[in-house]
């Protein structure tokens, strides 16, 4: 699915940028040699970054104190 219409960036491209270290919508755009144009994609890209980062961090197990 196209996330950024202005620069034709799709979901896979966002995930690729995050895997390469992008941690903001601006960094995702820069990874692909683009700049944010209208800005309508920034919220969606930000949410995708957060989701991918949440999946990358192993869930901590809570143990009862003795």
MMTF fields as JSON, N, C-alpha, C and O atoms, coordinates in Angstrom:
{
  "mmtfVersion": "1.0.0",
  "mmtfProducer": "UNKNOWN",
  "numBonds": 263,
  "numAtoms": 264,
  "numGroups": 66,
  "numChains": 1,
  "numModels": 1,
  "chainsPerModel": [1],
  "groupsPerChain": [66],
  "chainIdList": ["A"],
  "bondAtomList": [4, 2, 8, 6, 12, 10, 16, 14, 20, 18, 24, 22, 28, 26, 32, 30, 36, 34, 40, 38, 44, 42, 48, 46, 52, 50, 56, 54, 60, 58, 64, 62, 68, 66, 72, 70, 76, 74, 80, 78, 84, 82, 88, 86, 92, 90, 96, 94, 100, 98, 104, 102, 108, 106, 112, 110, 116, 114, 120, 118, 124, 122, 128, 126, 132, 130, 136, 134, 140, 138, 144, 142, 148, 146, 152, 150, 156, 154, 160, 158, 164, 162, 168, 166, 172, 170, 176, 174, 180, 178, 184, 182, 188, 186, 192, 190, 196, 194, 200, 198, 204, 202, 208, 206, 212, 210, 216, 214, 220, 218, 224, 222, 228, 226, 232, 230, 236, 234, 240, 238, 244, 242, 248, 246, 252, 250, 256, 254, 260, 258],
  "bondOrderList": [1, 1, 1, 1, 1, 1, 1, 1, 1, 1, 1, 1, 1, 1, 1, 1, 1, 1, 1, 1, 1, 1, 1, 1, 1, 1, 1, 1, 1, 1, 1, 1, 1, 1, 1, 1, 1, 1, 1, 1, 1, 1, 1, 1, 1, 1, 1, 1, 1, 1, 1, 1, 1, 1, 1, 1, 1, 1, 1, 1, 1, 1, 1, 1, 1],
  "groupList": [{"groupName": "UNK", "atomNameList": ["N", "CA", "C", "O"], "elementList": ["N", "C", "C", "O"], "formalChargeList": [0, 0, 0, 0], "bondAtomList": [1, 0, 2, 1, 3, 2], "bondOrderList": [1, 1, 2], "singleLetterCode": "X", "chemCompType": "L-PEPTIDE LINKING"}],
  "groupTypeList": [0, 0, 0, 0, 0, 0, 0, 0, 0, 0, 0, 0, 0, 0, 0, 0, 0, 0, 0, 0, 0, 0, 0, 0, 0, 0, 0, 0, 0, 0, 0, 0, 0, 0, 0, 0, 0, 0, 0, 0, 0, 0, 0, 0, 0, 0, 0, 0, 0, 0, 0, 0, 0, 0, 0, 0, 0, 0, 0, 0, 0, 0, 0, 0, 0, 0],
  "groupIdList": [1, 2, 3, 4, 5, 6, 7, 8, 9, 10, 11, 12, 13, 14, 15, 16, 17, 18, 19, 20, 21, 22, 23, 24, 25, 26, 27, 28, 29, 30, 31, 32, 33, 34, 35, 36, 37, 38, 39, 40, 41, 42, 43, 44, 45, 46, 47, 48, 49, 50, 51, 52, 53, 54, 55, 56, 57, 58, 59, 60, 61, 62, 63, 64, 65, 66],
  "secStructList": [7, 3, 3, 3, 6, 6, 6, 6, 3, 3, 2, 2, 2, 2, 2, 2, 2, 2, 2, 6, 6, 7, 7, 1, 2, 2, 2, 2, 2, 2, 2, 6, 6, 7, 7, 7, 1, 1, 7, 6, 6, 2, 2, 2, 2, 2, 2, 2, 2, 2, 2, 2, 2, 2, 2, 2, 1, 7, 7, 7, 7, 7, 7, 7, 7, 7],
  "xCoordList": [0.85, 0.0, 0.899, 1.902, 0.542, 1.287, 1.006, -0.152, 2.05, 1.942, 2.153, 1.425, 3.145, 3.443, 3.17, 3.934, 2.082, 1.703, 2.701, 3.051, 3.151, 4.069, 5.354, 5.856, 5.88, 7.167, 7.053, 8.064, 5.824, 5.559, 6.311, 6.992, 6.177, 6.784, 5.686, 4.636, 5.958, 4.955, 5.354, 6.401, 4.507, 4.733, 6.081, 6.824, 6.384, 7.643, 8.832, 9.823, 8.74, 9.824, 10.012, 11.14, 8.909, 9.001, 9.682, 10.58, 9.264, 9.882, 11.371, 12.182, 11.731, 13.13, 13.947, 15.053, 13.404, 14.103, 14.278, 15.341, 13.245, 13.324, 14.359, 15.137, 14.374, 15.376, 16.786, 17.739, 16.916, 18.228, 18.574, 19.644, 17.662, 17.981, 17.145, 17.338, 16.228, 15.378, 14.455, 13.825, 14.379, 13.549, 12.582, 12.018, 12.392, 11.438, 10.944, 11.6, 9.78, 9.297, 10.314, 10.495, 10.967, 11.969, 13.124, 13.626, 13.541, 14.628, 14.206, 15.018, 12.947, 12.435, 12.504, 12.967, 12.042, 12.077, 13.525, 13.825, 14.413, 15.818, 16.468, 17.295, 16.093, 16.627, 16.369, 17.177, 15.257, 14.879, 15.209, 14.753, 15.998, 16.432, 15.348, 15.384, 14.378, 13.246, 13.18, 13.921, 12.287, 11.953, 10.443, 9.708, 9.985, 8.556, 8.001, 8.528, 6.941, 6.343, 5.096, 5.161, 3.968, 2.72, 2.58, 1.878, 3.234, 3.218, 2.087, 2.026, 1.186, 0.056, 0.484, -0.261, 1.661, 2.127, 2.834, 3.064, 3.179, 4.042, 3.427, 4.132, 2.14, 1.498, 1.547, 1.894, 1.204, 1.202, 2.604, 2.798, 3.581, 4.956, 5.407, 6.061, 5.069, 5.411, 4.81, 5.469, 3.55, 2.895, 3.569, 3.74, 3.944, 4.615, 5.976, 6.369, 6.689, 7.979, 7.776, 8.497, 6.795, 6.524, 6.161, 6.655, 5.308, 4.909, 6.108, 6.27, 6.937, 8.09, 9.099, 9.718, 9.266, 10.185, 9.662, 10.441, 8.351, 7.763, 8.006, 8.28, 7.906, 8.131, 9.603, 9.925, 10.488, 11.916, 12.438, 13.436, 11.773, 12.212, 11.589, 10.364, 12.411, 11.841, 11.047, 11.462, 9.93, 9.066, 9.744, 10.2, 9.803, 10.406, 9.42, 8.223, 9.933, 9.093, 9.09, 10.134, 7.922, 7.79, 7.849, 7.079, 8.773, 8.933, 8.545, 8.824, 7.906, 7.515, 8.757, 9.683, 8.759, 9.872, 9.758, 8.658, 10.876, 10.852, 10.875, 10.86],
  "yCoordList": [-1.174, 0.0, 1.242, 1.285, 2.231, 3.484, 4.288, 4.526, 4.698, 5.491, 6.964, 7.822, 7.257, 8.633, 8.771, 8.279, 9.441, 9.618, 10.531, 10.291, 11.561, 12.535, 11.876, 12.207, 10.939, 10.314, 8.829, 8.145, 8.333, 6.93, 5.959, 5.048, 6.17, 5.273, 4.368, 4.83, 3.054, 2.089, 1.484, 1.813, 0.6, -0.034, -0.743, -0.606, -1.489, -2.239, -1.283, -1.575, -0.152, 0.834, 1.437, 1.697, 1.663, 2.187, 1.162, 1.509, -0.091, -1.146, -1.281, -1.457, -1.199, -1.284, -0.151, -0.374, 1.044, 2.198, 2.032, 2.341, 1.546, 1.338, 0.258, 0.403, -0.81, -1.865, -1.329, -1.849, -0.285, 0.321, 1.42, 2.022, 1.688, 2.638, 3.903, 4.728, 4.086, 5.289, 5.236, 4.212, 6.344, 6.386, 7.564, 7.905, 8.181, 9.283, 9.323, 8.802, 9.945, 10.073, 10.775, 10.39, 11.793, 12.517, 11.584, 11.647, 10.729, 9.784, 8.727, 8.295, 8.313, 7.357, 7.979, 7.348, 9.211, 9.906, 10.06, 9.81, 10.467, 10.663, 9.364, 9.363, 8.263, 6.953, 6.679, 6.035, 7.163, 6.949, 8.139, 8.211, 9.066, 10.202, 11.233, 11.955, 11.313, 12.228, 13.189, 13.064, 14.134, 15.042, 15.011, 14.744, 15.283, 15.36, 16.539, 17.65, 16.285, 17.321, 17.877, 18.936, 17.189, 17.719, 17.374, 18.077, 16.306, 15.933, 15.021, 14.635, 14.661, 13.807, 12.402, 11.695, 12.0, 10.646, 10.531, 9.419, 11.631, 11.576, 10.798, 10.059, 10.953, 10.224, 8.722, 7.949, 8.313, 6.887, 6.312, 5.22, 7.028, 6.545, 6.448, 5.476, 7.433, 7.398, 6.197, 5.56, 5.889, 4.726, 3.432, 2.507, 3.376, 2.174, 1.984, 0.858, 3.073, 2.998, 2.465, 1.568, 3.018, 2.583, 1.106, 0.377, 0.658, -0.751, -1.656, -2.685, -1.274, -2.098, -2.113, -3.143, -0.987, -0.933, -1.768, -2.423, -1.747, -2.559, -4.041, -4.797, -4.455, -5.86, -6.238, -7.39, -5.278, -5.561, -5.71, -6.395, -5.073, -5.131, -6.357, -6.476, -7.267, -8.44, -8.036, -7.169, -8.663, -8.348, -8.816, -9.956, -7.933, -8.275, -9.119, -8.836, -10.126, -10.957, -10.378, -9.985, -10.323, -9.828, -11.029, -11.98, -10.967, -12.051, -11.557, -10.412, -12.41, -12.06, -11.945, -12.749, -10.956, -10.765, -11.802, -12.191, -12.228, -13.213, -12.528, -13.19],
  "zCoordList": [0.0, 0.0, 0.0, 0.712, -0.787, -0.846, 0.419, 0.764, 1.1, 2.318, 1.996, 2.495, 1.165, 0.77, -0.724, -1.555, -1.049, -2.443, -3.155, -4.311, -2.477, -3.095, -3.593, -4.667, -2.8, -3.125, -3.451, -3.606, -3.556, -3.9, -2.992, -3.462, -1.692, -0.705, -0.167, 0.279, -0.219, 0.233, 1.581, 2.137, 2.091, 3.396, 3.456, 4.429, 2.423, 2.387, 2.457, 3.127, 1.774, 1.788, 3.171, 3.589, 3.885, 5.25, 6.149, 6.915, 6.062, 6.886, 6.575, 7.484, 5.3, 4.894, 5.521, 6.013, 5.498, 6.075, 7.576, 8.113, 8.258, 9.708, 10.021, 10.964, 9.247, 9.442, 9.256, 9.837, 8.44, 8.185, 9.184, 9.098, 10.143, 11.199, 11.235, 12.128, 10.305, 10.322, 11.53, 11.796, 12.26, 13.467, 13.467, 14.506, 12.32, 12.199, 10.756, 9.855, 10.54, 9.159, 8.258, 7.103, 8.784, 8.008, 7.625, 6.502, 8.548, 8.276, 7.257, 6.439, 7.303, 6.312, 4.923, 3.972, 4.814, 3.533, 3.058, 1.891, 3.954, 3.588, 3.132, 2.22, 3.769, 3.385, 1.908, 1.239, 1.41, 0.015, -0.875, -2.016, -0.357, -1.157, -1.392, -2.389, -0.485, -0.631, 0.547, 1.523, 0.428, 1.526, 1.699, 0.748, 2.911, 3.164, 2.373, 2.441, 1.627, 0.804, 1.483, 2.106, 1.376, 1.954, 3.436, 4.162, 3.899, 5.312, 5.737, 6.904, 4.828, 5.213, 5.613, 6.291, 5.202, 5.496, 6.844, 7.318, 7.458, 8.643, 9.805, 10.493, 10.027, 11.131, 10.876, 11.769, 9.672, 9.342, 9.414, 9.949, 8.884, 8.952, 10.411, 10.791, 11.223, 12.639, 13.35, 14.172, 13.031, 13.632, 13.186, 13.98, 11.926, 11.422, 12.086, 12.391, 12.308, 12.995, 14.412, 14.85, 15.128, 16.504, 16.553, 17.413, 15.645, 15.612, 15.356, 16.013, 14.41, 14.083, 15.227, 15.492, 15.9, 17.022, 18.192, 18.884, 18.412, 19.478, 19.228, 20.161, 17.972, 17.634, 17.773, 18.06, 17.572, 17.614, 19.041, 19.267, 20.004, 21.395, 22.048, 22.095, 22.55, 23.21, 24.447, 25.216, 24.616, 25.762, 27.045, 27.141, 28.016, 29.296, 30.104, 30.142, 30.727, 31.571, 32.96, 33.479, 33.566, 34.924, 35.856, 35.722, 36.797, 37.752, 39.124, 39.48, 39.893, 41.246, 42.13, 42.029, 42.977, 43.91, 45.028, 45.422, 45.514, 46.609, 47.932, 48.97]
}
